[in-house]
Amino acid sequence: MDMIPLQIFIPLNDDKCAHWFLLIMDLNKQQAEVWDSQPVSGSEEHRLEYVSVTIEVLKIIFANEMTKTRDVYFHFPSSTIIVPEPNPRMDNNHDSGIFVIRHMQYYNREWFREFNSEDQRIRLALEITNHPHNEMSESVVAAATAHNQADRHANIACNKVGQGFNNAGQILPQS
């Protein structure tokens, strides 16, 4: 019989450098997976400390809070901390949040092949905006439409001013 996957996805933020990384607690394998798109020399120990503290907090929550509400004891196992391969690396300093979100959405799939930062940011914004549970979707679309119309009017005005300058140069006599 196949085991039901039991995983807990926990985004963590290294506040020393404003970097997001992901901790995945795989309860079946008793492993803590660390998905870090920008491991920096010297940061490993600091980030592993975040992971260790998070695991200890989870043990307390499962041992105390979960048993109180469900009256069932669930043993949160000790975990081996691993860094899975492939663990894709970003090539800039601003996409760690995108990597964390995509790892959570597409766990154990190679979503990062041919990663394009701008494309992923646009796709994610559209997914959030168009999600059926987004109660503000219509407001966001209306605001974006209004912004695009304002941009279009501003571009038309700039083009007319630019044409005016070009025409002025043609009217002035050449010396």
MONOR-V45036 format. One record per helix or strand. SS is the DSSP state (H for helix, E for strand). FROM is the first residue (numbers start at 0). LEN is the number of residues. If there is no record, write none. Layout:
ss=SS from=FROM len=LEN
ss=SS from=FROM len=LEN
This chain:
ss=E from=6 len=8
ss=E from=18 len=8
ss=E from=30 len=5
ss=H from=42 len=21
ss=H from=64 len=6
ss=E from=79 len=3
ss=H from=95 len=10
ss=H from=116 len=14
ss=H from=136 len=35
